Amino acid sequence: MLQVKSSIGRGLKTATLLLIICASISLAGCTNKPQSEAPEKASAPTTEAPATSGSNANNSAEQSNPQENDKTATLETEGLPSGVKVKKTIQDITLKNNYHKKIELLTDGGKRVKITDANGGIVVLNLEYEGTILKADGKKVTVQVDQGEQKTITIPDTIVIEDDDHLGLNKGVEIEWNVDADGNIQSVELDD
């Protein structure tokens, strides 16, 4: 009986996540801003290169490489807490309409889920954590993250905790939570 409730809870969570992703993808096509920025960035280096002489062209090429490396480094750490790095990529697939989904395991035990559009613009960026509650004091909870370290989180009053089995924030209860790119908790679910 408990397995059925757990399966239903996970099914509802999965369906909700898919609904959010679909809505984000649909809304991403409505804005012109990300699409107009990408061509500008791509065209800027080509206008500079013909205008420079031979020796200066090498210098400007060298100067643009650190900028590209900084951009790549920013994308690799985007949405990650301080000191956390990507441990390995779990899944890296192309979705419908050239959208791209990447799930990465983090050094703190969490997973970063990133979905980008055809132009490389980020549509969805979430961090997912799973663990076991070690201690709870109101909505301040210390968790042993699966495959990671201990974390203390404070669940905002605005977040409704999914607790189908009425377990409460108690020691030994499994907890799952999602964090947005700004570090704000978006959802919390308890399991037995």
Secondary structure, DSSP 8 states (H G I E B T S, - for coil): -HHHHHHHHHHHHHHHHHHHHHHHHHHHTT-SHHHHHHHHHHHHHHHHHHHS-HHHHHHHHHHHHHHHHHHHHHHHHTT--TT--EEEEEEEEE-GGG-EEEEEEETTS-EEEEEE-TTS-EEEEEEEEEEEEEEEETTEEEEEETTS-EEEEE--TTS-EE-TT---S-TT-EEEEEEETTS-EEEEEEE-
